[in-house]
């Protein structure tokens, strides 16, 4: 259990270390997209799914798109976001979904204190 959490934390550290806003919300966004790896979502759908955390979703999506973790396409003038197809970014985002509750809490604590 501990080894898998440490491995994920090391991989995530590079992505989240420069993110100045709420890092836990960024991880929640990644985990949500990892649960639906082949689905494209509008910004509004993501905001609703993450319990109306609009400001954090907006900033988090921009950051993840800029860093290549999330892709964005336009369909009928609506921007649709999805998890990248690029490895290894996709793999470690998907690995967040596999964490049990205790492991997830450990990751959140580590990121909150980073």
N, C-alpha and C positions, 0 to 999 in steps of 0.2 A: 504494500500500500504506500509506504513512505517513499520508496524509490520512484514510483510512477508520478507522484505529486511533485517531487523534486525535479524530475525530467521536464514535466510540463511547465513548472515555474521558470526553469532556465530558458526554455523556448519562448515563453511569454514575456520574460523580462525585457528582451530586446524590443518588443512591440510596445509594451506599456510604459517603459521607463521614461520616455519623452512626452507622454501624454499628461498634460497639466490639469485636466479636469478630473472628474470622478472616475478613477480607474476601475472601481468595482462595477460601475454602470457599463463601462467599456467591455468588461469581461462578460457581463450579463448579455450584452448585445451579441458578442461573439458566440456565446453558448446558445442563444436563441437561433442564430443563423446555422450553427452546427447541428442543431436538432432537425433542421429542414435544409439539408445541403443541396438539394436540387430544385429549390423553390425560389422564385423571385418575388420580392415584396415591395410594395410602395412604402414610402416613408411613413405615411399615415398608418398603414397596417402594422408596421413595426412599433410605432409609438403606442398604439392601442394594445398590442401584445405585451409590451413592457410596462404596462400600467401608467400610460400617459407621462412618461419621462421625456417629454418633447425636447427640451434644451439639451439634455444629455445624449439623446438619440441623434439629434441633428449634428452635434459636434463629433460624436463618436463615429457616425457614418462617414463624415468628411475625413476624419483622421484615418479610418480604416481603408477608405478608397484611396487616399493619397499614399498609403503605405502598401497598397496592392493586396490587402487581405480580403477586401470586399470589392466586387465588380459592380458596375452600374451600367444599365442599358436604358434606352428610352423607347417606349412603346406607346403610341397614341398620345404623345406629349407628356407621358407620365414616367418619371424615373423609377426604375425597378432595381432593387439591390439584392445581391446574392453572394454567397460565399465564393471565394476565388476557386478556380480549377488548378491554380499553380501549386505544385508541391514545393517545399514541405509546409507552407503556410496553411494549406487546407487540412493537412493531417493533424497538426497540433490544435487547430480550431475544433476539429472533429473529436479529438481526444478529451476536450473539456466535457463533452456530453457523457463520456464513459465514467466520469468521476461520481462516486457516491456522495451522499450529503456531507459526511465528515471530511472527505477529501476536498470537496468544493469549498467548505468553510475554511479549511486550512489555506487554500489558494487565495481566497478573499482576504484573509487576515494578513498573509504575506504581502499581498499587493497593496493593501491599505497602509501598511507600515513602511513600504519602500520609499 
